[in-house]
Amino acid sequence: MNFYVSAIRDTIEYIECNIGESLSLSSLSTRAGISDFHFNRMFKTVSGMTLKQYVLGRKLSCALERMTGSNQTVLDIALDLGFEYPEVLSRAFKKQFGVAPSEVRRNKVRLQEIKKASIVERDIVNYRGTLALKGSCVLLDELPIYGVFTRTNINSEAFECDLRQRNEAFLSESAEDDALRQELFYTVVSCGGRENGEYDVFCGKSPTGEAGVESYDALLVPGGWYVDFAYRGDMFDLSDVFIDDLYKWIMVKEAKINPNGIGMLNIYQSDYLKDSAVRMLVPISKPV
């Protein structure tokens, strides 16, 4: 596993097991054997949050859980979670969630907690002092693929469920189709210039040359230069992380996206559901 990802994943587990301790930057960086400055950068790059934001968010989320699921006093909760005074907890709680602890108990207010960070496995490297995703530039030939289109909206509550069901149905139905290659499958994502949350997602496979592809939708992925990133995990967990990673890579590499109609090409091995490895490719104007 990548050193940066491994170190932060270990830190996340330590925080969860020691949530009542002070968990300062100094103590956690010393534990990892890394300088405060470098460790703080690592944590933000890998997790998407600063260490201070994350630790406080998790402490407050634990406080919320206890307020709604136990009879502990705010004083006891504050002391258990490492706050010096209950007033410090109360102020931080109201700033984080917009309501006071007393209102949560009195009115049974439902709030969105800060969940334990799920650290995405990918290659983080040091580009001249800046931590960013490792990418490889590849020259692709035109790639015809056949499958199913889905227009979906990320703002819909059914977004993930609908997309999973449609893609999994295609993969299942096409598994024994001699007209399609089975060793790889692809998803192509494009927002089509829309800013309302709508995305076109195409799930497909490349043809073997046999007859029968007419029963599927067709998509031609343009040839050209792409930057290729390796990830491991569920695509719905990767999406937000990938966007942040990509923008940072573009910045440090001074790259330019090629608007060829393909927002992102994802390539999976047929055993993706077992090892969760995926290559995520984005078109660029030239290699960097």
CORLIN-V511110 format. One record per backbone hydrogen bond with DSSP energy under -0.5 kcal/mol. NH is the residue of the N-H (numbers start at 0). CO is the residue of the C=O. E is the energy in kcal/mol with one decimal. If there is no record, write none. Layout:
NH/CO/E
NH/CO/E
This chain:
5/1/-2.8
6/2/-2.5
7/3/-2.0
8/4/-2.5
9/5/-2.2
10/6/-1.7
11/7/-2.5
12/8/-1.9
13/9/-2.0
14/10/-2.7
15/11/-2.1
16/12/-1.8
17/13/-1.1
17/14/-0.6
18/15/-0.7
20/17/-2.2
27/23/-2.3
28/24/-2.6
29/25/-2.1
30/26/-1.8
31/27/-1.6
32/28/-0.9
32/29/-0.6
33/28/-2.5
38/34/-2.8
39/35/-2.4
40/36/-1.8
41/37/-2.4
42/38/-2.7
43/39/-2.1
44/40/-2.5
45/41/-2.6
46/42/-2.6
47/43/-1.8
48/42/-0.5
53/49/-2.4
54/50/-2.9
55/51/-2.2
56/52/-2.4
57/53/-2.6
58/54/-2.3
59/55/-2.7
60/56/-1.9
61/57/-2.3
62/58/-2.2
63/59/-2.4
64/60/-2.2
65/61/-2.0
66/62/-2.4
67/63/-1.8
68/64/-1.3
69/65/-1.3
76/72/-2.5
77/73/-2.7
78/74/-2.3
79/75/-2.6
80/76/-1.7
81/78/-1.2
82/77/-2.8
87/84/-0.6
88/84/-1.3
89/85/-2.7
90/86/-2.4
91/87/-2.1
92/88/-2.9
93/89/-2.3
94/90/-2.0
95/91/-2.2
96/92/-3.0
97/93/-2.0
102/99/-0.7
103/99/-1.5
104/100/-1.6
105/101/-2.3
106/102/-2.7
107/103/-0.9
108/103/-0.6
110/108/-0.5
112/110/-0.7
114/112/-0.8
118/116/-0.8
119/117/-0.6
120/231/-1.0
121/119/-0.6
122/229/-0.7
123/121/-0.7
124/131/-3.0
126/124/-0.7
126/129/-3.4
127/125/-1.0
129/126/-1.8
131/124/-2.5
133/122/-2.9
135/227/-2.1
137/225/-3.1
139/137/-0.7
139/223/-3.0
142/220/-2.4
143/141/-0.5
144/218/-2.9
145/204/-3.0
146/216/-2.3
147/202/-2.4
149/200/-2.2
151/149/-0.6
151/198/-2.9
153/196/-2.4
155/152/-2.0
158/155/-1.4
161/157/-3.0
162/158/-2.0
163/159/-2.5
164/160/-2.4
165/161/-2.2
166/162/-2.4
167/163/-2.9
168/164/-2.0
169/165/-1.9
170/166/-2.4
171/167/-2.2
172/168/-2.5
173/169/-2.3
174/171/-0.8
176/173/-1.7
177/175/-0.6
179/176/-1.5
180/205/-3.2
184/267/-1.9
185/203/-3.0
186/265/-1.8
187/201/-2.4
188/263/-2.6
189/199/-2.2
193/190/-2.0
198/151/-3.2
199/189/-3.3
200/149/-2.9
200/198/-0.6
201/187/-2.5
202/147/-2.3
203/185/-2.3
204/145/-2.3
207/178/-2.0
208/178/-0.6
214/211/-1.2
215/212/-2.1
216/146/-2.7
218/144/-2.4
220/142/-2.9
220/218/-0.6
221/219/-0.6
223/139/-2.4
225/137/-2.7
226/281/-2.6
227/135/-3.2
228/226/-0.5
228/279/-2.3
230/277/-2.7
231/120/-1.4
232/275/-2.9
236/233/-1.4
237/233/-1.5
238/234/-1.4
240/236/-0.5
241/237/-3.2
242/238/-1.9
243/239/-1.7
244/240/-2.6
245/241/-3.2
246/242/-2.2
247/243/-1.9
248/244/-2.4
249/245/-2.7
250/246/-1.9
251/247/-2.5
252/248/-2.4
253/249/-1.0
254/249/-1.4
257/282/-2.0
258/256/-0.7
259/257/-2.4
262/188/-1.0
262/260/-0.6
263/188/-1.6
264/280/-2.9
265/186/-3.2
265/263/-0.5
266/278/-2.7
267/184/-2.6
268/276/-0.6
269/182/-1.7
271/268/-1.8
273/270/-2.0
274/270/-1.9
275/271/-3.2
277/230/-2.2
278/266/-2.4
279/228/-2.9
280/264/-3.4
280/278/-0.6
281/226/-1.8
282/261/-0.5
283/224/-2.3
284/255/-2.6
